[in-house]
Amino acid sequence: MPQKRPTTYHVVKPGDPHPQGWKVPPVNDLRSAVELLKTIPGQYIETDREVDPDAELAGVYRYIGAGGTVMRPTRIGPAMTFNNVKGYPGFRVLVGLMASRERVAHLLGASTREIGIHMAEARRNVTPPVVVEAENAPCQEVIYRAEDEGFDLRKILPAPTNTPEDAGPFFCLGLVLGSDPDDRNNVDVTIHRLCVQGKDELSIFFAPGRHIDTFRKKAEAAGKPLAISINMGLDPAIHIGAEFEAPTTPFGFDELCVAGGLRGKPVELVECLTVPQWAIARAEVVIEGEILPNVRVQEDQHTKTGKAMPEFPGYNGDANPSLPLIKVKAITTRKNPILQTLVGPGEEHVSLAGIPTEASIHIECQDALPGLVQNVYAHSSGGGKFLAVLQVKKRNDSDDGMTKQAALIALAVYRELKNVILVDEDVDLFDTNDVLWAMQTRFSGDLDTIFVPGVTGHVLDPSQTPLYDPRVTAKGTTTKTIYDATVPYHLKDHFVRAQFMEVDPSLWAPSLFDKGDE
């Protein structure tokens, strides 16, 4: 498949050695990802106890391992497969595959502290997808056509609800693949909120700026539907790679190339059966369909709850009164399929959104200010989107200003970012207590705070509304803030932390110290 991509990035061809020399984990689909996790203590569990996909499943996982911005009590825990789903014999539901930074590190073959840098290198060394024949596409082992008698996606697929207030059952990890109506090779993949509206209908929510929505509007202006595939149950590299956004992945860039860069081999696609589009060949479940032109539906038309579902900031989002409609043409699955889902505000969203955020900021800061930014963490409290901690290493007086420039670059490269905290190289950016310590001892509010008002943020933040801030004229507009908790370069010698003797603590307490990769 020909792809449009910036010439400053290296294209790795199939069969080439991985340019970073990475030891790539033996993962090429969801099943091999699960098999890998089974070999790592504490990363995976499953249960045969019956569970209802209507709110109960999410309620269980809230306690097991949802984490993120979910209301406490919750925690970071293992991925979990439910083998006995009420009303859906033979179907399994997996939740929380990526709901742990440590687990994602294992799945991507990276260290937990450098996953963002790992992702940045994959973005610099991309591998385009390839198309395979149907006989080599497990996603089409079982076929349900919408024209078949009795077809009803509500009876075929166990779409969960997260809470009793949800607008309806949702597919929360449906990777939508669409193309420019005038250039099928101009492909985009993104994860969208998909609510089941009928036996062959889904509503789709587009956050502002999504490229597939641009394709949809273009098709709609011509009075035509937009052919798409919805791919579920995937190699986690595909899901995470798809979360890159412009300008890191500009219009015309296929994010499947990033997953190829992570694995050192191409993502395999297959021709859909009922629409002129591709599907991901090793997906567990594929929904083929068309986004209809000039058709809109109320998201909660059947429940009238006024709510959509729990979103990543931790609140139940409002149901949208008018959303585009997908007409389903077919469902294809693997034998004994696994439906993959997530708990909306959980740590899984942090991994999906946050790790590409870290990579995007790292790429741009390294290009603009080489050597200054040591690492980036997209903090869980912001769902991987709202808060970034940048660790810098100042080398001279001019780096005092360059450090603030790095924060401005971060805000520019990721428009949904709301707050940036800057810390020095002796602060552990992944340890919230250490970051807050820096803010108590290296930060003075009136000297070290920069406000950038009236900037586009994210429509799902309830504080970014005219009701909250009368100065805001449009939903999704906010004041962005930089907190500079770094020491002025000329005072570095006055802010040296207490230095302790270097020892090997495992000699005294071996059970407390894991020699594995951090």
C-alpha positions as CSV (number, residue, x, y, z in Angstrom):
1,M,0.0,0.0,0.0
2,P,1.5,3.3,-1.0
3,Q,1.7,5.7,1.9
4,K,2.3,9.5,2.3
5,R,4.8,10.1,5.0
6,P,7.5,12.7,5.9
7,T,10.8,12.1,4.3
8,T,12.7,12.8,7.5
9,Y,11.6,9.4,8.8
10,H,13.2,6.1,7.8
11,V,11.0,3.4,6.2
12,V,11.9,-0.1,7.3
13,K,11.1,-2.7,4.7
14,P,9.9,-6.2,5.5
15,G,12.8,-8.5,6.2
16,D,15.2,-5.7,7.2
17,P,16.8,-6.0,10.7
18,H,15.1,-3.8,13.2
19,P,17.0,-0.5,13.1
20,Q,17.2,-0.2,16.9
21,G,18.3,-3.7,17.4
22,W,15.3,-4.3,19.7
23,K,14.5,-7.7,21.0
24,V,10.9,-7.7,19.8
25,P,8.4,-9.8,22.0
26,P,6.7,-12.7,20.3
27,V,3.5,-10.8,19.8
28,N,1.6,-10.4,16.5
29,D,-2.1,-10.4,17.7
30,L,-4.2,-10.4,20.9
31,R,-3.8,-14.1,21.5
32,S,0.0,-14.1,21.5
33,A,-0.1,-11.0,23.7
34,V,-2.2,-13.0,26.3
35,E,0.1,-16.0,26.0
36,L,3.1,-13.7,26.8
37,L,1.3,-12.3,29.8
38,K,0.6,-15.8,31.2
39,T,4.3,-16.3,31.6
40,I,4.7,-13.1,33.7
41,P,3.5,-13.4,37.3
42,G,0.8,-10.9,38.3
43,Q,0.0,-9.7,34.8
44,Y,-3.0,-11.8,33.8
45,I,-6.0,-13.7,35.4
46,E,-9.2,-15.2,34.0
47,T,-12.4,-16.4,35.5
48,D,-15.1,-18.9,34.6
49,R,-17.7,-17.3,36.8
50,E,-20.6,-15.9,34.8
51,V,-20.6,-12.2,34.4
52,D,-23.2,-9.8,32.9
53,P,-21.7,-7.4,30.3
54,D,-24.3,-4.9,31.4
55,A,-22.4,-2.9,34.0
56,E,-21.4,-5.9,36.1
57,L,-18.2,-6.7,34.1
58,A,-16.9,-3.1,34.5
59,G,-17.9,-3.1,38.1
60,V,-15.8,-6.2,38.8
61,Y,-12.8,-4.8,37.0
62,R,-13.1,-1.5,38.8
63,Y,-11.8,-3.4,41.8
64,I,-9.4,-5.8,40.0
65,G,-7.3,-3.4,38.0
66,A,-9.0,-0.3,36.4
67,G,-6.9,2.4,38.1
68,G,-6.6,5.7,36.3
69,T,-9.1,8.3,37.2
70,V,-11.8,5.8,38.3
71,M,-13.4,6.7,41.6
72,R,-11.6,5.1,44.5
73,P,-11.4,2.3,45.6
74,T,-9.6,1.0,42.5
75,R,-6.0,-0.1,41.7
76,I,-3.6,-1.1,39.1
77,G,-4.0,-4.9,38.6
78,P,-3.8,-7.7,36.1
79,A,-5.5,-8.0,32.7
80,M,-8.6,-10.2,33.1
81,T,-10.5,-12.5,30.8
82,F,-14.1,-13.4,31.5
83,N,-14.7,-16.8,29.9
84,N,-18.4,-17.0,30.8
85,V,-20.4,-14.0,29.5
86,K,-24.1,-14.0,30.2
87,G,-26.1,-14.4,27.0
88,Y,-23.0,-15.0,24.8
89,P,-21.9,-18.7,25.0
90,G,-18.5,-19.2,23.4
91,F,-17.5,-15.6,23.6
92,R,-14.9,-14.2,25.9
93,V,-14.3,-10.6,27.0
94,L,-10.8,-9.3,27.9
95,V,-10.4,-6.1,29.8
96,G,-7.3,-4.2,31.0
97,L,-4.7,-5.6,28.6
98,M,-2.9,-2.2,28.6
99,A,-4.1,-1.0,32.1
100,S,-0.5,-1.0,33.5
101,R,2.6,0.7,32.3
102,E,4.6,-2.3,33.4
103,R,2.4,-4.6,31.3
104,V,2.7,-2.4,28.3
105,A,6.5,-2.4,28.7
106,H,6.4,-6.2,28.5
107,L,4.1,-6.2,25.5
108,L,6.2,-3.7,23.6
109,G,9.7,-4.9,24.7
110,A,10.6,-1.7,26.4
111,S,11.5,-0.6,29.9
112,T,8.7,1.0,31.9
113,R,10.6,4.3,32.2
114,E,11.4,4.6,28.5
115,I,8.3,3.4,26.7
116,G,7.7,6.9,25.3
117,I,11.3,7.1,24.0
118,H,10.8,3.6,22.6
119,M,7.6,4.8,20.8
120,A,9.4,7.8,19.5
121,E,12.0,5.6,17.8
122,A,9.2,3.5,16.3
123,R,7.8,6.7,14.9
124,R,11.1,7.6,13.4
125,N,11.5,4.1,11.8
126,V,8.2,3.1,10.4
127,T,7.1,-0.1,8.5
128,P,4.1,0.2,6.2
129,P,1.3,-2.4,6.3
130,V,0.8,-5.1,3.7
131,V,-2.3,-6.8,2.3
132,V,-2.7,-10.6,2.6
133,E,-5.1,-13.0,1.0
134,A,-8.3,-14.0,2.8
135,E,-7.0,-17.5,3.6
136,N,-4.3,-15.9,5.6
137,A,-6.7,-13.7,7.6
138,P,-8.0,-15.3,10.8
139,C,-10.4,-12.4,11.3
140,Q,-12.7,-14.0,8.6
141,E,-12.9,-17.5,10.0
142,V,-16.6,-16.9,11.0
143,I,-18.8,-14.6,8.9
144,Y,-22.2,-13.0,9.7
145,R,-23.8,-10.9,6.9
146,A,-26.3,-8.3,7.6
147,E,-28.5,-9.7,4.8
148,D,-28.7,-13.1,6.6
149,E,-32.0,-13.9,8.2
150,G,-32.1,-13.0,11.9
151,F,-28.9,-10.9,11.8
152,D,-28.6,-8.9,15.0
153,L,-25.2,-7.5,16.2
154,R,-26.7,-7.2,19.7
155,K,-27.0,-11.0,19.9
156,I,-23.7,-11.7,18.2
157,L,-21.3,-9.4,20.1
158,P,-21.3,-8.8,23.9
159,A,-20.9,-5.1,23.9
160,P,-20.5,-4.0,27.5
161,T,-21.9,-1.0,29.4
162,N,-19.6,0.6,32.0
163,T,-22.3,1.9,34.3
164,P,-26.1,1.7,34.7
165,E,-26.3,5.3,33.3
166,D,-24.6,4.5,30.0
167,A,-26.5,5.6,26.8
168,G,-26.3,1.9,25.7
169,P,-23.8,-0.9,25.1
170,F,-20.5,0.5,23.8
171,F,-17.5,-0.9,21.9
172,C,-14.7,1.0,23.7
173,L,-11.7,-0.4,21.8
174,G,-13.0,-0.4,18.3
175,L,-10.2,0.8,16.0
176,V,-12.0,2.4,13.0
177,L,-10.1,2.2,9.7
178,G,-11.2,4.7,7.0
179,S,-9.9,6.2,3.8
180,D,-10.1,9.4,1.9
181,P,-13.0,9.1,-0.5
182,D,-10.8,10.2,-3.4
183,D,-7.7,8.2,-2.4
184,R,-8.2,4.9,-0.8
185,N,-4.5,4.6,0.0
186,N,-4.8,7.7,2.3
187,V,-5.7,5.7,5.4
188,D,-6.4,6.7,9.0
189,V,-7.0,4.6,12.1
190,T,-8.4,5.9,15.3
191,I,-10.4,4.7,18.3
192,H,-13.9,6.1,18.7
193,R,-16.9,5.8,21.0
194,L,-19.3,3.4,19.3
195,C,-22.8,2.9,20.8
196,V,-25.0,0.1,19.7
197,Q,-28.3,1.6,18.4
198,G,-30.0,-1.3,16.7
199,K,-29.5,-4.7,15.1
200,D,-27.3,-3.2,12.4
201,E,-26.6,0.3,13.6
202,L,-24.0,2.1,15.6
203,S,-23.5,5.7,16.4
204,I,-20.0,7.1,16.3
205,F,-18.6,10.1,18.3
206,F,-15.8,12.1,16.7
207,A,-13.6,14.4,18.9
208,P,-12.7,17.6,17.0
209,G,-9.8,17.2,14.5
210,R,-10.0,13.5,13.8
211,H,-8.9,12.6,10.3
212,I,-11.6,10.0,9.7
213,D,-14.1,12.7,10.4
214,T,-12.6,14.8,7.7
215,F,-13.0,11.8,5.3
216,R,-16.6,11.4,6.5
217,K,-17.4,15.1,5.8
218,K,-15.9,14.9,2.4
219,A,-17.9,11.8,1.5
220,E,-21.1,13.4,3.0
221,A,-20.6,16.6,0.9
222,A,-20.7,14.3,-2.2
223,G,-23.8,12.5,-0.9
224,K,-21.9,9.2,-0.4
225,P,-21.3,6.9,2.5
226,L,-17.8,6.3,3.9
227,A,-16.7,2.7,4.0
228,I,-15.0,1.6,7.2
229,S,-14.0,-1.4,9.2
230,I,-14.1,-1.5,13.0
231,N,-11.3,-3.8,14.3
232,M,-11.3,-5.2,17.8
233,G,-9.0,-7.6,19.7
234,L,-5.6,-6.5,18.4
235,D,-1.9,-6.6,19.0
236,P,-1.5,-3.8,21.5
237,A,1.2,-2.2,19.3
238,I,-1.6,-1.4,16.8
239,H,-3.9,0.3,19.4
240,I,-1.1,2.3,21.0
241,G,0.4,3.3,17.6
242,A,-3.0,4.5,16.4
243,E,-3.2,7.1,19.2
244,F,-0.5,9.4,17.7
245,E,-2.0,12.7,16.6
246,A,-1.1,15.6,14.3
247,P,1.5,17.1,14.0
248,T,3.4,14.0,14.9
249,T,1.3,12.0,12.5
250,P,0.0,14.6,10.0
251,F,-2.9,14.3,7.7
252,G,-2.1,11.5,5.1
253,F,0.0,9.5,7.5
254,D,-1.2,5.9,8.3
255,E,-0.6,5.2,12.0
256,L,-0.4,1.5,11.2
257,C,3.1,2.3,10.1
258,V,4.0,3.0,13.7
259,A,2.9,-0.5,14.9
260,G,5.0,-1.9,12.1
261,G,7.9,0.2,13.4
262,L,7.4,-1.2,16.9
263,R,7.4,-4.8,15.7
264,G,9.9,-4.5,12.9
265,K,7.4,-6.1,10.6
266,P,4.2,-4.9,8.8
267,V,0.7,-5.0,10.1
268,E,-1.3,-7.4,7.8
269,L,-4.5,-6.2,6.2
270,V,-7.2,-8.1,4.3
271,E,-9.9,-6.9,1.9
272,C,-13.3,-6.6,3.6
273,L,-16.1,-8.8,2.3
274,T,-18.9,-6.3,1.9
275,V,-17.4,-2.8,1.7
276,P,-14.4,-1.4,-0.3
277,Q,-12.1,-1.2,2.7
278,W,-9.4,-3.1,4.5
279,A,-9.6,-4.9,7.9
280,I,-6.8,-5.9,10.2
281,A,-6.2,-9.5,9.3
282,R,-5.4,-10.9,12.8
283,A,-8.2,-9.0,14.6
284,E,-10.5,-11.1,16.8
285,V,-13.6,-9.2,15.6
286,V,-14.3,-7.0,12.6
287,I,-17.4,-5.0,11.9
288,E,-17.7,-3.9,8.3
289,G,-20.0,-0.9,7.6
290,E,-20.6,2.5,6.1
291,I,-21.1,5.9,7.8
292,L,-24.2,7.1,6.2
293,P,-24.4,10.7,4.8
294,N,-26.8,13.2,6.4
295,V,-28.1,10.8,9.0
296,R,-27.9,11.6,12.7
297,V,-29.1,9.9,15.8
298,Q,-29.4,10.8,19.5
299,E,-26.8,8.8,21.4
300,D,-29.1,7.8,24.3
301,Q,-32.2,7.5,22.1
302,H,-33.1,4.1,23.8
303,T,-32.2,4.8,27.4
304,K,-32.8,8.6,27.8
305,T,-30.2,8.7,30.6
306,G,-28.7,11.9,29.3
307,K,-25.3,10.3,29.8
308,A,-22.9,8.7,27.3
309,M,-20.4,6.6,29.3
310,P,-17.6,7.3,31.7
311,E,-14.9,9.2,29.9
312,F,-11.2,9.4,30.7
313,P,-11.4,12.6,32.9
314,G,-13.4,10.4,35.4
315,Y,-16.9,11.8,34.8
316,N,-19.9,10.4,32.9
317,G,-19.9,12.3,29.6
318,D,-23.1,13.8,28.3
319,A,-25.0,11.9,25.6
320,N,-24.6,13.6,22.3
321,P,-27.9,14.7,20.7
322,S,-26.8,14.2,17.1
323,L,-24.1,11.7,16.0
324,P,-23.3,10.1,12.6
325,L,-24.7,6.6,12.1
326,I,-22.9,3.5,10.9
327,K,-24.9,0.9,9.0
328,V,-23.4,-2.5,9.6
329,K,-22.9,-4.7,6.6
330,A,-21.2,-7.7,8.1
331,I,-19.4,-9.0,11.2
332,T,-16.4,-11.4,10.9
333,T,-14.6,-13.1,13.8
334,R,-12.0,-15.6,14.6
335,K,-13.2,-19.0,16.0
336,N,-13.8,-18.7,19.7
337,P,-13.3,-15.0,19.6
338,I,-12.2,-12.6,22.3
339,L,-13.9,-9.2,22.5
340,Q,-11.5,-6.6,24.0
341,T,-12.8,-3.7,26.0
342,L,-11.7,-1.1,28.6
343,V,-13.1,0.7,31.6
344,G,-13.5,4.3,30.3
345,P,-11.6,6.4,32.9
346,G,-9.1,3.6,33.7
347,E,-5.3,3.2,33.4
348,E,-5.8,1.5,30.1
349,H,-6.7,4.9,28.6
350,V,-3.6,6.4,30.2
351,S,-1.5,3.9,28.4
352,L,-3.3,4.3,25.1
353,A,-3.2,8.1,25.0
354,G,-0.3,8.9,27.3
355,I,2.5,6.8,25.8
356,P,2.1,8.3,22.3
357,T,1.8,11.8,24.0
358,E,5.2,11.2,25.6
359,A,6.7,10.0,22.3
360,S,5.3,13.0,20.4
361,I,6.7,15.5,22.9
362,H,10.0,13.7,23.1
363,I,10.4,13.8,19.3
364,E,9.7,17.5,18.9
365,C,11.8,18.5,21.9
366,Q,14.8,16.5,20.8
367,D,14.5,18.0,17.3
368,A,14.2,21.5,18.6
369,L,16.4,21.4,21.8
370,P,18.7,18.4,21.5
371,G,19.8,16.9,24.8
372,L,17.7,19.1,27.1
373,V,14.6,17.0,27.7
374,Q,15.6,13.7,29.3
375,N,12.2,12.1,29.6
376,V,8.4,12.8,29.5
377,Y,5.6,11.3,31.5
378,A,1.9,11.8,30.6
379,H,0.5,11.5,34.1
380,S,-2.4,9.2,35.0
381,S,-4.3,12.0,36.8
382,G,-4.9,13.6,33.4
383,G,-5.9,10.4,31.6
384,G,-2.6,10.5,29.7
385,K,-3.8,13.7,28.0
386,F,-4.1,16.7,30.4
387,L,-0.9,16.6,32.4
388,A,2.7,16.1,31.3
389,V,5.8,16.1,33.5
390,L,9.0,17.0,31.6
391,Q,12.4,16.1,33.1
392,V,15.2,18.4,31.9
393,K,18.9,18.6,32.4
394,K,20.2,22.2,32.3
395,R,23.7,22.8,30.9
396,N,24.0,26.6,31.1
397,D,22.2,29.8,31.9
398,S,20.4,29.9,28.6
399,D,18.7,26.6,29.4
400,D,16.5,28.4,32.0
401,G,14.7,29.9,29.1
402,M,15.0,26.8,26.9
403,T,13.3,24.8,29.6
404,K,10.2,27.0,29.4
405,Q,10.5,26.7,25.6
406,A,10.3,22.9,25.9
407,A,7.0,23.3,27.8
408,L,5.6,25.5,25.1
409,I,6.7,22.9,22.5
410,A,4.8,20.3,24.5
411,L,1.7,22.4,24.5
412,A,2.0,23.0,20.8
413,V,2.7,19.4,19.7
414,Y,-0.2,18.0,21.8
415,R,-3.2,20.3,21.7
416,E,-5.2,18.4,24.3
417,L,-2.5,18.9,26.9
418,K,-3.6,21.3,29.6
419,N,-0.8,21.5,32.3
420,V,3.0,21.0,32.1
421,I,5.2,20.5,35.2
422,L,9.0,20.9,34.6
423,V,11.4,19.1,36.9
424,D,15.2,18.6,37.1
425,E,17.1,15.5,36.3
426,D,17.4,14.5,40.0
427,V,13.6,14.3,40.3
428,D,11.8,11.0,39.5
429,L,9.1,12.2,37.1
430,F,7.2,9.0,37.5
431,D,7.0,9.4,41.3
432,T,4.2,11.9,42.1
433,N,5.5,12.5,45.6
434,D,8.9,13.5,44.2
435,V,7.3,15.8,41.6
436,L,5.3,17.5,44.4
437,W,8.4,17.7,46.5
438,A,10.0,19.7,43.7
439,M,7.0,22.0,43.5
440,Q,7.3,22.7,47.3
441,T,11.1,23.4,47.3
442,R,11.8,24.7,43.7
443,F,8.7,26.6,42.8
444,S,7.2,30.0,43.7
445,G,3.8,30.6,42.3
446,D,4.2,34.2,41.2
447,L,7.6,33.6,39.7
448,D,7.4,30.2,38.2
449,T,3.9,29.9,36.7
450,I,3.1,30.8,33.1
451,F,-0.5,31.1,31.9
452,V,-1.6,30.7,28.3
453,P,-5.3,31.6,28.1
454,G,-7.9,31.0,25.5
455,V,-6.4,27.9,23.9
456,T,-8.1,24.8,22.5
457,G,-8.0,21.9,24.9
458,H,-10.5,19.0,25.1
459,V,-14.3,19.0,25.0
460,L,-14.5,16.2,27.6
461,D,-13.0,18.4,30.4
462,P,-16.0,19.7,32.3
463,S,-14.0,22.8,33.4
464,Q,-13.5,23.8,29.7
465,T,-17.0,25.2,29.2
466,P,-18.7,28.6,29.3
467,L,-20.7,27.4,32.3
468,Y,-17.5,26.9,34.3
469,D,-15.6,29.9,32.9
470,P,-17.7,32.7,31.4
471,R,-14.6,33.9,29.4
472,V,-14.8,30.7,27.4
473,T,-16.8,31.2,24.2
474,A,-16.7,27.6,23.0
475,K,-16.6,24.2,24.7
476,G,-13.1,22.8,24.8
477,T,-11.3,26.0,25.4
478,T,-9.1,26.6,28.5
479,T,-6.1,28.3,30.1
480,K,-3.0,26.2,29.8
481,T,-0.5,26.4,32.6
482,I,3.3,25.7,32.9
483,Y,4.7,25.1,36.4
484,D,8.5,25.5,36.4
485,A,9.7,23.4,39.3
486,T,13.3,23.5,38.2
487,V,16.3,25.2,39.9
488,P,17.7,28.3,38.1
489,Y,21.0,27.1,36.6
490,H,23.2,29.5,38.6
491,L,21.7,28.1,41.8
492,K,22.2,24.4,41.0
493,D,25.0,24.1,43.7
494,H,22.5,25.4,46.3
495,F,19.9,22.8,45.6
496,V,21.8,19.5,45.8
497,R,19.8,16.7,47.4
498,A,21.3,14.8,50.3
499,Q,23.6,12.1,48.9
500,F,23.6,8.7,50.5
501,M,26.2,5.9,50.3
502,E,25.7,3.7,47.2
503,V,25.1,0.1,48.3
504,D,23.4,-3.0,46.9
505,P,20.2,-3.3,49.1
506,S,19.4,-6.8,47.8
507,L,22.2,-8.2,49.9
508,W,20.2,-7.3,53.0
509,A,16.7,-7.7,51.7
510,P,16.7,-9.8,48.5
511,S,12.9,-10.4,48.5
512,L,12.2,-6.7,48.2
513,F,14.3,-6.0,45.2
514,D,13.4,-7.3,41.7
515,K,16.4,-7.4,39.5
516,G,14.2,-7.3,36.4
517,D,14.2,-4.3,34.0
518,E,12.5,-1.2,35.4
